[in-house]
Amino acid sequence: MSGLSEEGKKDVKKFTDWVNANSEEIPPEIVYPPKHDDHHGHGHEHKEIVIPHEETLREKMAKREHIDENFQEEWQNVMQKANDDPSSPERWYRLASSIGGALIVLVLLITVANLPRFGSPDAPAMNEVARRYLESGLQETGAVNSVAGMILDYRAFDTLGESVVLFTATVTVIFLLQQKERNHNKEDIEAVDGNYKGIRSLPAKVIVAITFPFIILYGIYIVLNGHLSPGGGFSGGAIIGAGLVLNHLVFGQEFSEKFINVNKCKKLMAGGLFVYIALKTYSILTGANGINSHIPLGKAGSIFSGGLIFPLNICVGVVVACTVFSLYSLFTDWSS
Amino acid sequence: MNNIPFISIIISMIASIAMLLLGKKSKTALTLAKGVLLVVALLSLLLIPYFISTGGSITYMLGHYPAPWGNELRFGLLESLLAFVFCTVLLLAIIGGKNDIIEDVQSRKHNQYFALLMLLLLSLLALIYTNDIFTAYVFIEINTLASCGIVMVKESGETLRATIKYLFMSLMASGLFLISIALLYSVTGQLLIPSLFASITNLLASGTYRWPIVVACTLMTISLGVKSAMFPFHTWLPDAHGTATTSSSSILSGVVVKGYIILLIKIYYRVFGIENIRQMGVLQAVFWLGIAGMIFGSIFAIREKNLKRMVAYSSVAQIGYIYAGIGLGTYAGLAAALFHMIVHAYTKPLLFTSAGGLIAASKHSKLIANMTGAGRRNLPAGIGFLIGTLSMVGVPLFGGFASKVYLATSASETGYAFLIALALSSFLNAIYYLPVLFRIFARSDADEEYEKEEADFGYVMSISCFSIINILLGVGGIYIMHLLNQGVQIL
């Protein structure tokens, strides 16, 4: 230690501090200024310091591939054994599961044959429940599209659950696939095979460049018009998400991230769900306790009508678009 | 008062979303998770004395539209008691498994882990409280994804494989549940539980559409049977529960599996009616599958050399007890099965938490053969395992004894099969639990090799809370049984 130059000591201290803190961060980069051979001759010693490196993505992926290989090998062995040895349990297992599957299909077919005819006027499903949705849906919810009135007003709690399902799926996929924070892993991606740059075909680029704004616009139209015409948050959100996916596929990651990335998706999704929960909590608490909620239904057919359905559709649209895009980009970032 | 269930669900929903935004502040996420669980537990506790004094149940309209058109929650004594039990188990499981979470889960993902736990909590609460079969399906989906998520968090090869197995079986079961809802809807035109009951009773009395109703009932039993590890469908359980991180194993075995059993009980008693179920022969099948589970689960456990997998197989046997109790088809049998469920909800997490400590004290080896003296090195874990084992085997003064007594008395009128299976299963339990107990308290020559573990306050607290609750259930079980008997009457 004593032989180190002033700068070298500083670097060693920096390094030991980092080890002591035991943080997960990448160690502060140690910069060695080009050393002139000064007359003391001790200048090189600090080059022995080895910077501990975090497991890189390449190593992690290699490990995973190793697991996959093992699994494939094992599976092939099992299948091989089943093919070679006629008395092996796997063979019987395959036979039994085929027969079982066929039996279940048969039972379900018989069951379907015993059901009332779909859509016939005297089917049990045509009862007072469906009648009220269709006959007084417009007056009660203010939505011309009775499906929107059904899922976002009469049974809004189910739809809230459905949005939370999408949220749960995104959380689990982020958990599984996001190996590092985005700002850390730029170099790692490049270490594997570089940023995804998009496709080279010029016609595809031209077509997508022309249609992309219209796809997004159409998606927004379907979301906003959800209470007036067929569609709504789920379908419009899926269109917007598909547009973003198309953009990413054709123009590559860098360009696409100017619009949106997984972290932004996460925040937008959380925001959408928060607004949904806030609005619906208000409406459910007032409704359950017999208080008038004072939400104007508006004039049927105009864009600002349908009470809460209009903002709820926007929230659902945001959540769905973000789910579609974030699932896609989490899968592609590592396998592209 | 009647807003409590809805508010509990919304609080956990908001917490789960907030946690995703917390970034790397895992301490804050842990505190938030504990806080939410504590608040929800206390809120549910408030409901219990209210329902004891008034009796009956409350139906809660979600929104401005009454039941068959809008959604509805319904809750009474039983529901609030179960919500309280589930919240306390979750709370103690994360306090006790904290060290293993830090070790097994990447630190930047801690907040996502707690977000998944909150999602699990809200889906369980919704499953307990819902009065609408389609709402139940929506929250089953959340529950499935979140519980697969908490198995996966360790991100090792074996947990990923266990998760895939669990995910496939769970999703197939969700599909069967959806098919049976579709069948019921097309013959009755209803989704609300009381309307379904009225409609199904009429249809069965008149004999129309009998076959679709029987098929729907069978599919629902199979679907929830797969999700709750009923005997022949249990194959995912030892992998998932045996490889996950400690707190995940505790939560899955203590709580998640039970949520589906509660839903199945609701479907039997409130959708189809228990007499109709008996006529269809489904009830008898459930009874015999329960008996088979009691015996085969124990036999599988005897063969296991891995401690966590052994404890997991023991769950299969215990779930067999619960299904056999339900299969009796009497209110007494149901109350005893529910009591056993509560005892198991507190005992199995105790066993998993202490197994986690024992594994940590034997150089992270899960093999029972390597655990000589582990109970001495980590005394809290050893004592916890001792109490859990004594309860599982059925020694007087512990919860497991009380629940077996109630099951036996409720079964005594209906025949000897259950009693024989109960005795046999207790004996088999002793065969595989006692050798482990002797081994972990044996004096080991190599004690000096191991570093002595510092006892962690949270860990000791979690173990002692579980143990005390277990003994309280053993001593004062009669009071809980009284509540359950009252609760099942208004199911």
Chai-1 contact restraints between the chains, C-beta under 6 A:
chainA,res_idxA,chainB,res_idxB,connection_type,confidence,min_distance_angstrom,max_distance_angstrom,comment,restraint_id
A,E24,B,S107,contact,1.0,0.0,6.0,A-B,restraint_1
A,I67,B,G157,contact,1.0,0.0,6.0,A-B,restraint_2
A,T111,B,P212,contact,1.0,0.0,6.0,A-B,restraint_3
A,T111,B,V215,contact,1.0,0.0,6.0,A-B,restraint_4
A,N114,B,W211,contact,1.0,0.0,6.0,A-B,restraint_5
A,N114,B,P212,contact,1.0,0.0,6.0,A-B,restraint_6
A,L115,B,S186,contact,1.0,0.0,6.0,A-B,restraint_7
A,L115,B,P212,contact,1.0,0.0,6.0,A-B,restraint_8
A,P124,B,V187,contact,1.0,0.0,6.0,A-B,restraint_9
A,P124,B,T188,contact,1.0,0.0,6.0,A-B,restraint_10
A,P124,B,G189,contact,1.0,0.0,6.0,A-B,restraint_11
A,A125,B,G189,contact,1.0,0.0,6.0,A-B,restraint_12
A,N127,B,G189,contact,1.0,0.0,6.0,A-B,restraint_13
A,V129,B,P68,contact,1.0,0.0,6.0,A-B,restraint_14
A,R132,B,W69,contact,1.0,0.0,6.0,A-B,restraint_15
A,Y154,B,Y65,contact,1.0,0.0,6.0,A-B,restraint_16
A,Y154,B,W69,contact,1.0,0.0,6.0,A-B,restraint_17
A,Y154,B,G70,contact,1.0,0.0,6.0,A-B,restraint_18
A,R155,B,N71,contact,1.0,0.0,6.0,A-B,restraint_19
A,F157,B,L62,contact,1.0,0.0,6.0,A-B,restraint_20
A,F157,B,N71,contact,1.0,0.0,6.0,A-B,restraint_21
A,D158,B,T135,contact,1.0,0.0,6.0,A-B,restraint_22
A,D158,B,V138,contact,1.0,0.0,6.0,A-B,restraint_23
A,G161,B,V138,contact,1.0,0.0,6.0,A-B,restraint_24
A,G161,B,F139,contact,1.0,0.0,6.0,A-B,restraint_25
A,E162,B,V138,contact,1.0,0.0,6.0,A-B,restraint_26
A,V164,B,I142,contact,1.0,0.0,6.0,A-B,restraint_27
A,V165,B,E141,contact,1.0,0.0,6.0,A-B,restraint_28
A,V165,B,I142,contact,1.0,0.0,6.0,A-B,restraint_29
A,T168,B,L119,contact,1.0,0.0,6.0,A-B,restraint_30
A,T168,B,I142,contact,1.0,0.0,6.0,A-B,restraint_31
A,T168,B,L145,contact,1.0,0.0,6.0,A-B,restraint_32
A,T168,B,A146,contact,1.0,0.0,6.0,A-B,restraint_33
A,A169,B,L145,contact,1.0,0.0,6.0,A-B,restraint_34
A,V171,B,Q112,contact,1.0,0.0,6.0,A-B,restraint_35
A,V171,B,A115,contact,1.0,0.0,6.0,A-B,restraint_36
A,T172,B,L145,contact,1.0,0.0,6.0,A-B,restraint_37
A,T172,B,G149,contact,1.0,0.0,6.0,A-B,restraint_38
A,F175,B,K109,contact,1.0,0.0,6.0,A-B,restraint_39
A,F175,B,Q112,contact,1.0,0.0,6.0,A-B,restraint_40
A,A270,B,I17,contact,1.0,0.0,6.0,A-B,restraint_41
A,A270,B,L20,contact,1.0,0.0,6.0,A-B,restraint_42
A,A270,B,L21,contact,1.0,0.0,6.0,A-B,restraint_43
A,L273,B,I17,contact,1.0,0.0,6.0,A-B,restraint_44
A,T281,B,I10,contact,1.0,0.0,6.0,A-B,restraint_45
A,I284,B,L62,contact,1.0,0.0,6.0,A-B,restraint_46
A,I284,B,G63,contact,1.0,0.0,6.0,A-B,restraint_47
A,G287,B,G63,contact,1.0,0.0,6.0,A-B,restraint_48
A,G287,B,H64,contact,1.0,0.0,6.0,A-B,restraint_49
A,A288,B,Y60,contact,1.0,0.0,6.0,A-B,restraint_50
A,A288,B,M61,contact,1.0,0.0,6.0,A-B,restraint_51
